[in-house]
C-alpha cells in the first residue's frame, strides 16, 4: 500500500516536470497535469518492474515516470488536435 502512495506522489512531481519539459501549448490545467503524471508513473512503474529494468525504490523509476508522463502528454496532444 505504501508503494502505491509513493508512486502517486512521484507521479504528481513527474507530471509537473513533464509539463515543464514538453514543448508546446498545453491547455490542460493543474489537475489534468497531476492525473497525467500519476498515470505515467503507474504505467512506467508497472512496465519497468515487469521487464526487470529496475526494482522498487530505484532512481530509474523516477526518470521512467517523467518519460511516461511526457509520452502521455504527447499522446493527449495528438488526440486533442484531431478533435
DSSP file (Angstrom, degrees, kcal/mol; ACC not computed):
  #  RESIDUE AA STRUCTURE BP1 BP2  ACC     N-H-->O    O-->H-N    N-H-->O    O-->H-N    TCO  KAPPA ALPHA  PHI   PSI    X-CA   Y-CA   Z-CA
    1    1 A X     >        0   0    0      0, 0.0     4,-1.7     0, 0.0     3,-0.2   0.000 360.0 360.0 360.0 -40.6    0.0    0.0    0.0
    2    2 A X  H  >  +     0   0    0      1,-0.2     4,-2.3     2,-0.2     5,-0.2   0.857 360.0  55.9 -66.2 -34.0    2.8    2.4    0.9
    3    3 A X  H  > S+     0   0    0      1,-0.2     4,-2.2     2,-0.2    -1,-0.2   0.859 105.3  52.7 -67.1 -32.9    4.5    1.8   -2.5
    4    4 A X  H  > S+     0   0    0      2,-0.2     4,-2.2     1,-0.2    -1,-0.2   0.902 108.7  49.6 -66.7 -40.8    1.3    2.8   -4.3
    5    5 A X  H  X S+     0   0    0     -4,-1.7     4,-2.4     2,-0.2    -2,-0.2   0.917 111.5  48.7 -63.9 -42.3    1.2    6.1   -2.3
    6    6 A X  H  X S+     0   0    0     -4,-2.3     4,-2.8     1,-0.2     5,-0.2   0.893 109.4  53.0 -63.7 -39.2    4.8    6.8   -3.2
    7    7 A X  H  X S+     0   0    0     -4,-2.2     4,-2.3     2,-0.2    -1,-0.2   0.902 109.9  48.2 -62.7 -40.4    4.1    6.1   -6.8
    8    8 A X  H  X S+     0   0    0     -4,-2.2     4,-1.9     2,-0.2    -2,-0.2   0.917 112.8  47.6 -66.3 -43.4    1.2    8.6   -6.7
    9    9 A X  H  X S+     0   0    0     -4,-2.4     4,-1.8     2,-0.2    -2,-0.2   0.914 113.9  46.7 -64.4 -42.3    3.4   11.2   -5.1
   10   10 A X  H  X S+     0   0    0     -4,-2.8     4,-3.1     1,-0.2    -1,-0.2   0.883 109.8  55.2 -66.4 -37.0    6.2   10.7   -7.5
   11   11 A X  H  X S+     0   0    0     -4,-2.3     4,-2.4    -5,-0.2    -1,-0.2   0.869 104.1  54.4 -61.9 -37.3    3.6   10.8  -10.4
   12   12 A X  H  X S+     0   0    0     -4,-1.9     4,-1.6     2,-0.2    -1,-0.2   0.947 113.7  40.4 -60.3 -49.7    2.5   14.2   -9.1
   13   13 A X  H  X S+     0   0    0     -4,-1.8     4,-2.4     1,-0.2    -2,-0.2   0.898 113.9  54.4 -66.9 -40.3    6.0   15.6   -9.3
   14   14 A X  H  X S+     0   0    0     -4,-3.1     4,-2.9     1,-0.2    -2,-0.2   0.877 105.8  53.4 -62.1 -37.9    6.7   13.7  -12.6
   15   15 A X  H  X S+     0   0    0     -4,-2.4     4,-2.1     2,-0.2    -1,-0.2   0.896 109.4  47.6 -63.8 -40.6    3.6   15.3  -14.1
   16   16 A X  H  X S+     0   0    0     -4,-1.6     4,-1.7     2,-0.2    -2,-0.2   0.908 114.5  46.1 -67.0 -41.4    4.8   18.8  -13.2
   17   17 A X  H  X S+     0   0    0     -4,-2.4     4,-2.1     2,-0.2    -2,-0.2   0.909 111.5  52.0 -66.8 -41.7    8.3   18.1  -14.6
   18   18 A X  H  X S+     0   0    0     -4,-2.9     4,-2.5     1,-0.2    -2,-0.2   0.895 108.2  51.6 -62.0 -39.9    6.9   16.6  -17.7
   19   19 A X  H  < S+     0   0    0     -4,-2.1    -1,-0.2     1,-0.2    -2,-0.2   0.882 111.5  47.6 -63.8 -38.0    4.8   19.7  -18.3
   20   20 A X  H  < S+     0   0    0     -4,-1.7    -1,-0.2     1,-0.2    -2,-0.2   0.845 116.8  42.9 -71.2 -33.5    7.8   21.9  -17.9
   21   21 A X  H  < S+     0   0    0     -4,-2.1     2,-0.5    -5,-0.1    -2,-0.2   0.798  94.6  85.8 -84.8 -29.6    9.9   19.8  -20.3
   22   22 A X  S  < S-     0   0    0     -4,-2.5     2,-0.0    -5,-0.2    -4,-0.0  -0.599  76.2-135.8 -78.5 123.6    7.4   19.1  -23.0
   23   23 A X        +     0   0    0     -2,-0.5     2,-0.1     2,-0.1    -2,-0.1  -0.339  58.9  53.1 -73.7 159.2    7.4   22.0  -25.5
   24   24 A X  S    S-     0   0    0      2,-0.0     2,-0.7    -2,-0.0    -2,-0.0  -0.308  91.3 -60.1 108.0 170.2    4.2   23.5  -26.9
   25   25 A X        -     0   0    0     -2,-0.1     2,-0.6     2,-0.0    -2,-0.1  -0.822  46.4-172.8 -95.2 113.2    1.0   24.9  -25.5
   26   26 A X        -     0   0    0     -2,-0.7    -2,-0.0     1,-0.1    47,-0.0  -0.931  11.5-163.2-107.6 123.9   -1.0   22.5  -23.3
   27   27 A X        +     0   0    0     -2,-0.6    -1,-0.1     2,-0.0     2,-0.0   0.513  54.4 111.5 -86.5  -3.9   -4.4   23.8  -22.3
   28   28 A X        -     0   0    0      1,-0.1    -2,-0.1     4,-0.1     2,-0.0  -0.357  61.1-133.6 -68.3 151.4   -4.8   21.3  -19.5
   29   29 A X     >  -     0   0    0     -2,-0.0     4,-2.2     1,-0.0     5,-0.2  -0.063  34.2 -76.2 -93.9-164.5   -4.8   22.6  -16.0
   30   30 A X  H  > S+     0   0    0      1,-0.2     4,-2.1     2,-0.2     5,-0.1   0.889 128.5  49.7 -63.1 -43.7   -3.1   21.7  -12.8
   31   31 A X  H  > S+     0   0    0      2,-0.2     4,-2.4     1,-0.2    -1,-0.2   0.916 111.2  49.4 -64.1 -43.9   -5.4   18.7  -12.1
   32   32 A X  H  > S+     0   0    0      1,-0.2     4,-2.6     2,-0.2     5,-0.2   0.908 109.9  51.2 -62.8 -42.1   -5.0   17.3  -15.6
   33   33 A X  H  X S+     0   0    0     -4,-2.2     4,-2.3     1,-0.2    -1,-0.2   0.901 110.5  49.6 -61.2 -41.1   -1.2   17.6  -15.3
   34   34 A X  H  X S+     0   0    0     -4,-2.1     4,-2.5     2,-0.2    -2,-0.2   0.915 111.1  48.4 -64.1 -44.2   -1.4   15.7  -12.0
   35   35 A X  H  X S+     0   0    0     -4,-2.4     4,-2.6     2,-0.2    -2,-0.2   0.917 112.3  48.5 -64.3 -43.6   -3.6   13.0  -13.4
   36   36 A X  H  X S+     0   0    0     -4,-2.6     4,-2.7     2,-0.2    -1,-0.2   0.908 112.1  50.1 -62.5 -41.7   -1.3   12.5  -16.4
   37   37 A X  H  X S+     0   0    0     -4,-2.3     4,-2.4    -5,-0.2    -2,-0.2   0.914 111.7  46.8 -63.7 -43.4    1.8   12.4  -14.2
   38   38 A X  H  X S+     0   0    0     -4,-2.5     4,-2.6     2,-0.2    -2,-0.2   0.919 113.6  48.4 -65.3 -43.4    0.2    9.8  -11.9
   39   39 A X  H  X S+     0   0    0     -4,-2.6     4,-2.6     1,-0.2     5,-0.2   0.918 112.2  49.5 -62.8 -42.7   -0.9    7.7  -14.9
   40   40 A X  H  X S+     0   0    0     -4,-2.7     4,-2.7     1,-0.2     5,-0.2   0.898 111.9  48.7 -62.0 -40.7    2.6    8.0  -16.4
   41   41 A X  H  X S+     0   0    0     -4,-2.4     4,-2.6     2,-0.2     5,-0.2   0.914 112.1  47.9 -66.3 -42.9    4.2    6.9  -13.1
   42   42 A X  H  X S+     0   0    0     -4,-2.6     4,-2.3     2,-0.2    -2,-0.2   0.925 115.4  44.6 -64.4 -43.6    1.9    4.0  -12.7
   43   43 A X  H  X S+     0   0    0     -4,-2.6     4,-2.7     2,-0.2     5,-0.3   0.934 115.5  47.1 -65.9 -45.8    2.4    2.8  -16.3
   44   44 A X  H  X S+     0   0    0     -4,-2.7     4,-2.6    -5,-0.2     5,-0.3   0.890 112.8  50.0 -64.4 -39.2    6.2    3.3  -16.1
   45   45 A X  H  X S+     0   0    0     -4,-2.6     4,-2.2    -5,-0.2     5,-0.3   0.939 113.5  45.2 -63.6 -46.8    6.5    1.6  -12.7
   46   46 A X  H  X S+     0   0    0     -4,-2.3     4,-2.2    -5,-0.2    -2,-0.2   0.949 118.1  41.7 -62.9 -50.1    4.5   -1.4  -13.9
   47   47 A X  H  X S+     0   0    0     -4,-2.7     4,-2.3     2,-0.2     6,-0.2   0.928 115.4  49.7 -65.8 -45.6    6.3   -1.8  -17.2
   48   48 A X  H  X>S+     0   0    0     -4,-2.6     5,-2.1    -5,-0.3     6,-0.9   0.894 115.8  41.6 -62.7 -41.3    9.8   -1.2  -15.8
   49   49 A X  H  <5S+     0   0    0     -4,-2.2     3,-0.4    -5,-0.3    -1,-0.2   0.860 113.6  52.7 -75.2 -34.7    9.4   -3.6  -13.0
   50   50 A X  H  <5S+     0   0    0     -4,-2.2    -2,-0.2    -5,-0.3    -1,-0.2   0.860 111.6  46.5 -67.2 -34.6    7.7   -6.2  -15.2
   51   51 A X  H  <5S-     0   0    0     -4,-2.3    -1,-0.2    -5,-0.2    -2,-0.2   0.579 112.8-120.9 -82.5  -9.6   10.6   -6.0  -17.7
   52   52 A X  T  <5S+     0   0    0     -4,-0.5    -3,-0.2    -3,-0.4    -4,-0.1   0.686  72.3 132.1  79.4  18.6   13.2   -6.2  -14.9
   53   53 A X  S   <S-     0   0    0     -5,-2.1     2,-0.3    -6,-0.2    -4,-0.2   0.839  78.3 -12.1 -71.6 -33.3   14.8   -2.9  -15.8
   54   54 A X        -     0   0    0     -6,-0.9    -2,-0.2    -9,-0.1     2,-0.2  -0.973  65.9-121.9-158.5 166.3   14.7   -1.7  -12.1
   55   55 A X    >   -     0   0    0     -2,-0.3     3,-1.6     1,-0.1     6,-0.2  -0.615  50.9 -67.8-108.5 172.9   13.2   -2.6   -8.8
   56   56 A X  T 3  S+     0   0    0      1,-0.2    -1,-0.1    -2,-0.2   -53,-0.0  -0.359 118.3  24.9 -61.6 135.1   11.0   -0.6   -6.5
   57   57 A X  T 3  S+     0   0    0      1,-0.3    -1,-0.2   -54,-0.1     2,-0.2   0.391  86.7 130.2  94.0  -2.4   12.8    2.4   -5.0
   58   58 A X    X>  -     0   0    0     -3,-1.6     3,-1.2     1,-0.1     4,-0.6  -0.535  65.5-122.7 -84.4 153.7   15.5    2.9   -7.7
   59   59 A X  H >> S+     0   0    0      1,-0.3     4,-1.7     2,-0.2     3,-0.7   0.776 107.6  69.2 -64.2 -28.2   16.1    6.4   -9.2
   60   60 A X  H 3> S+     0   0    0      1,-0.2     4,-2.7     2,-0.2    -1,-0.3   0.800  90.0  64.0 -62.5 -27.0   15.4    5.0  -12.7
   61   61 A X  H <> S+     0   0    0     -3,-1.2     4,-1.8    -6,-0.2    -1,-0.2   0.878 102.0  48.3 -63.6 -37.8   11.8    4.6  -11.7
   62   62 A X  H <X S+     0   0    0     -3,-0.7     4,-2.1    -4,-0.6    -2,-0.2   0.918 111.6  49.1 -68.0 -43.3   11.5    8.4  -11.3
   63   63 A X  H  X S+     0   0    0     -4,-1.7     4,-2.4     1,-0.2    -2,-0.2   0.919 111.6  49.5 -61.4 -43.6   13.1    9.0  -14.6
   64   64 A X  H  X S+     0   0    0     -4,-2.7     4,-2.9     1,-0.2    -1,-0.2   0.853 107.6  55.4 -64.3 -34.5   10.8    6.5  -16.2
   65   65 A X  H  X S+     0   0    0     -4,-1.8     4,-2.2     2,-0.2    -1,-0.2   0.910 108.6  46.9 -64.6 -41.8    7.8    8.2  -14.6
   66   66 A X  H  X S+     0   0    0     -4,-2.1     4,-2.3     2,-0.2    -2,-0.2   0.928 113.8  47.8 -65.1 -44.1    8.8   11.5  -16.1
   67   67 A X  H  X S+     0   0    0     -4,-2.4     4,-2.5     1,-0.2    -2,-0.2   0.915 111.3  51.4 -62.9 -42.5    9.3    9.9  -19.5
   68   68 A X  H  X S+     0   0    0     -4,-2.9     4,-2.3     1,-0.2    -1,-0.2   0.894 110.3  48.7 -60.6 -40.6    5.9    8.1  -19.2
   69   69 A X  H  X S+     0   0    0     -4,-2.2     4,-2.4     2,-0.2    -1,-0.2   0.886 110.3  50.9 -67.9 -38.6    4.2   11.4  -18.3
   70   70 A X  H  X S+     0   0    0     -4,-2.3     4,-2.3     2,-0.2    -2,-0.2   0.916 110.3  50.0 -63.6 -42.6    5.8   13.1  -21.3
   71   71 A X  H  X S+     0   0    0     -4,-2.5     4,-2.6     1,-0.2    -2,-0.2   0.925 111.3  48.5 -62.2 -44.1    4.6   10.3  -23.6
   72   72 A X  H  X S+     0   0    0     -4,-2.3     4,-2.6     1,-0.2    -1,-0.2   0.889 110.7  50.6 -65.2 -37.8    1.1   10.6  -22.2
   73   73 A X  H  X S+     0   0    0     -4,-2.4     4,-2.1     2,-0.2    -1,-0.2   0.897 111.3  49.1 -64.3 -39.1    1.1   14.3  -22.7
   74   74 A X  H  X S+     0   0    0     -4,-2.3     4,-1.9     2,-0.2    -2,-0.2   0.927 112.4  46.9 -64.7 -45.5    2.3   13.9  -26.3
   75   75 A X  H  X S+     0   0    0     -4,-2.6     4,-2.4     1,-0.2    -2,-0.2   0.909 111.3  52.0 -63.7 -41.8   -0.4   11.3  -27.0
   76   76 A X  H  X S+     0   0    0     -4,-2.6     4,-2.8     1,-0.2     5,-0.2   0.897 107.5  52.9 -61.0 -40.0   -3.1   13.5  -25.4
   77   77 A X  H  X S+     0   0    0     -4,-2.1     4,-1.9     2,-0.2    -1,-0.2   0.884 109.4  48.7 -62.9 -38.6   -1.9   16.4  -27.6
   78   78 A X  H  X S+     0   0    0     -4,-1.9     4,-1.4     2,-0.2    -2,-0.2   0.914 113.4  46.6 -66.4 -42.5   -2.4   14.2  -30.7
   79   79 A X  H  X S+     0   0    0     -4,-2.4     4,-1.1     1,-0.2     3,-0.2   0.918 113.8  47.9 -65.7 -43.3   -5.8   13.1  -29.6
   80   80 A X  H  < S+     0   0    0     -4,-2.8     3,-0.2     1,-0.2    -1,-0.2   0.860 107.5  56.1 -67.2 -35.1   -6.9   16.6  -28.8
   81   81 A X  H  < S+     0   0    0     -4,-1.9    -1,-0.2     1,-0.2    -2,-0.2   0.847 104.7  53.1 -66.3 -33.4   -5.6   18.0  -32.1
   82   82 A X  H  <        0   0    0     -4,-1.4    -1,-0.2     1,-0.2    -2,-0.2   0.778 360.0 360.0 -73.5 -26.7   -7.8   15.5  -34.1
   83   83 A X     <        0   0    0     -4,-1.1    -1,-0.2    -3,-0.2    -2,-0.2   0.474 360.0 360.0 -94.9 360.0  -11.0   16.5  -32.3
